[in-house]
């Protein structure tokens, strides 16, 4: 495993239950879109959220 990665924690569940577009705003496609200009191309990104975690390459 490549241990050189960036990470993000996406709050869901109890703390975000009143957010009207939670599912759409925290979908993998939405996360990739919002991270594109914040993470260098080709970097591995670990996205921690409940109930699942994602490990993507931008």
Secondary structure, DSSP 4 states (H G I P E B T S, - for coil): ----EEEEEE--GGGGTT-TTHHHHTSHHHHHHHHTTTS-TT-EEEEEESS-EEEEE-
